[in-house]
Amino acid sequence: MATPQPTYDDILRLFQETTLQFKETDRRMQETDRKIQEVIEENRRINRQVSKQISELGGAWGRFVEDLVAPACERLFLERGIPVDQVSQRNKRHHAGDTLEIDVLVVNRGHVLAVEVKSSLSVDDVKDFIADLERFTTFFPEYTGMQLYGAVAGIGIESGADRYAYRQGLFVMTQSGDSVTLLNDEHFQPKAW
């Protein structure tokens, strides 16, 4: 038995049904795209909010670590025979469109000690700080002519960062119990910048 051939009306009806299905599929795809865009925007909003909260927490943690290190500087350097006249925190200066921030400055009549404080100290942090020491007097000209020393402090110290800093002539401080200690031995000779 032969299959009957579709009529023109059958073909037209199938074409119209297919067109309607395509239109419905297109409408559903547009609705899906709209919902995806809403989800993407909501995720962006949440990411911005979380990033802001993490940044605020990081800033608070950084201030906490600096607040732990700054008072210890006076005690630690007095124990090393280095008198301390002034300790200040979060020293920021601008020069020629650039900024330099020193976390802790320890000053006496002839010496200034710049301290970089990190929650986790890395070799890259030490390298960046050495570059900051090289340009220190450009931002802090009132200390020109004084002996400039550097120190790094970290609650945690990544492998090798303390040895690298020591070899570069920097004092190295870290947390010890509820205080801060100096890791440099009595034979250490700091580098003057």
PyMOL commands that set and color helices and strands:
alter all, ss='L'
color gray80, all
select helices_A, chain A and resi 8-79+123-134+136-139+141-143+161-167
alter helices_A, ss='H'
color red, helices_A
select strands_A, chain A and resi 86-95+98-107+111-121+147-157+171-176+179-182
alter strands_A, ss='S'
color yellow, strands_A
deselect
rebuild
show_as cartoon
